[in-house]
């Protein structure tokens, strides 16, 4: 049994998609980041960066005590290696998957996240910041579109590289991007969207949406953290 500490963000969706694809039994523990659940002491014990997702594996491969993992890329890699699913055994194919997994973690996710922030959430609309991140998101889309020109999936076969990237493409309109401008991404996107495991993962998210929140408190919790947040 995998205990998944989760909220309905792109990084959270990565893990539900994997678990559904691999047919691994799991239990969702909701961490409402808009209400501040990510700062609860029990959660910080397994996710010291106060971010979702995190997991506890109660049946680790070494047969020892439960293992906790935070950071979505680390979780995907851990689960793929444990199960032998969605990551190639072949050395060179594995390298291909890993570099695109880290491309998402270091590029697509952070840049699209800043795009969301400055375009949708920042109280002051700073044109330079909006243009900077919209353009960089577009550049990364173009990189992915080129990679998919002769491949069905990012590294050839469906893998954790695709699972990592897909949820960050879902809000493409919010990122001021058009899938029509990236036909290879559009074909890839529609293929993954239709996978039964993807459908089930996003259905799970529906149970946690539309929860009543204090909007100003949520913004303060999500966007006004500093060193003092961790120190305290």
N, C-alpha and C positions, 0 to 999 in steps of 0.2 A: 504494500500500500504506500502510495506517495501522498504526502500531505502538501498541498499546494497553497501557498499564501499569495493571494491573487486579487487584482482589481482589473477593471475593464479598460486597460490601456493596450497599445500595440505590444509592449513587452510582456504584458500578462497574456495576451492572446497567443503569443509564440508557444507558450508552454502548454496551454490547453490543446492547441492544434497538434503538437507532438504527441501528447498523451493519448489523444483520440486516434491518431494515426497508428501508434504503436500498440493500442488496445491495452494500456497499462491501467490497472485499477487506481483511482485517485480520489481524494477528498479535498474539496475546495474550502479553504478558510478565508473568508472575505476580509480584506484589509482596505477599508474605505479611506482612501488617501485624502479625500475632500473633508473628512471629519477628523483627521489626525491620527487614525489607527496606526500609521507607520511609526509613530513615536512611542508606542507602548513598550515598556521594558521587555516583555516576553518576545515581542517581534524583533527588537533590536538585538537580542541574543543570537538570532539566526540571520539577521540582515543588518549588520552594523552601519551600512550606508543609508539606512532608513528609506529604502526603495523596494518596491515590488518588481518582479516576483521573487519568491524564495521557495525552497522546498525542503522537506525532511523526508529522507528515504529510510523507512523502517526496516527494510531488508537489503542492506548494502551487500555488494558482491563479496566482501571479505567476511561476511557473517558476524561482524562485530556490532558495536552499538550503532544506533541511528546516526546518519550523516546528514548534516544540513549544508545547503549550497545557496548562495545568493548570486545575483547577476544573471540575466537571461541567457547570455552566450555560454557562460560556464554551465548553466543548468542543461541547455540543449546538448552540449558536448558530453556532459556526464551521463545523461540519459541515453544518448546515442551509443556511447561506448559500453554502457552497462547492458543494453539490450541487443546491440549489434544491428540496430535498425536505423535507417535514414542517414547512414554514413558508410561510404565504401570501405571494403576491406583492402582493396588494391591501394598500394602506397601512393602512386601518382594521382589517382582519382581522389584519394583522401586529402592530399595537399590542396587540390583544386577546391574542394568543399570548404576546407578550413580557411583558406585565404578569402573566400567570399563571405563566410560567416563573420570574419573579423572586419571585412569591408563594411558590412552592415553595422556592426557594433561601433566602429570608429567613425563612420561617415554618414551613411543614410539615416540612421536613427538620430544621432545628435544634431545633424543639420536640419532634418525635417522637424525635430523638436523645437529648435530655435525659430524655425519658420512659423510653427504654430504659435509660439509665445509672442513674437513681435507682431504677427499679423492679426492674432485673435485675442490675446489676453493682456498685453501690455497696456497700461492706462494711458500712456503717451505713444502715439503713432509716429515712430521715427522712420522716416522714409529710407534713410541709408541702411538701417538695420533690416527693414522689410525687404528691400531690393537685394541686399547681400545674401540673405538666407533663401529667398525665393529663387534667385539665380543659381545659388550653389545646389539647392535641391534639384533644379532642372538639369544642372550639369551631371549630377549623380544618376538621375533618371536616364540621361543619354548614355552614360557608361553602362548601365544595366541593359538598356535597349540594344546596345552594340554587342554585349556579351550573349544576348539571347537571339542574335541574328541567325545562328545556325545550330541552336540547341533548344530542345523542348523545355528544359529546366536549366537553372543557372550553371550547374556543374555537370550537366548531361542528364543524369538520373535525378529524380526527386529526392531532396535531402534537407538536412537542417539549414543549409544555405537559403533555400527557398522559404522554409518556415520562418526564418529570421527576417527575411526581407518583406514578405507579403503583407503583414499587418501594418507596416509603415507606408505601403502604397495605398492601402484601403482609403485613407483620408486625402486622396490626391487633390480633390477639389479645394479642400481647406488649405492645401499647400500651393494653390494657384497653378496647378499643373493640369494638362489635358492628356488623357490616355491616347487620344487620336494623334497626338504629336509623336507618340512612341508606340508604333504598331506591334513591335515584338513584345513589349511589356504588356500591352492590352491583351494579346493572345495568351500569354503566360498567366496574367492576372485572372482572366475568365476561367482558365483551366483549373487553377487552384481554388478559386471561389466555389466552383462546382463540386469539388471533392467532398464526399460525405463527411469525412473527419473535420474539414473546415466548417461545413454547415453546422455540425454538432457543437463545435467549439464556440462559434458565435451565438448559437442558441443558448448555451450555458450563460453567456454574458448578459442576456436579456433579463435574467432574474435579479440582476444587481443594478440595472439602469433606473434612472428617474427617481432616485431616492432624494427626498427633500433635504436640502443643505442650506446653510447660511453662506451665500455666495461670497461675501466679503471675507468671512472667516476662512473659507476654502482657499481663496486667492492668497491670503496671508500665509497659510500653511504651506501652499505649494510653491510660492514664488518669492518669499521673503526670508529664506533661510540663510544663515551665515555660520561662521565658525562658532558663534555663541550657541547656535542650535545644537551642535554636537557636544560642546563643552558642558552644556546644562543637562 
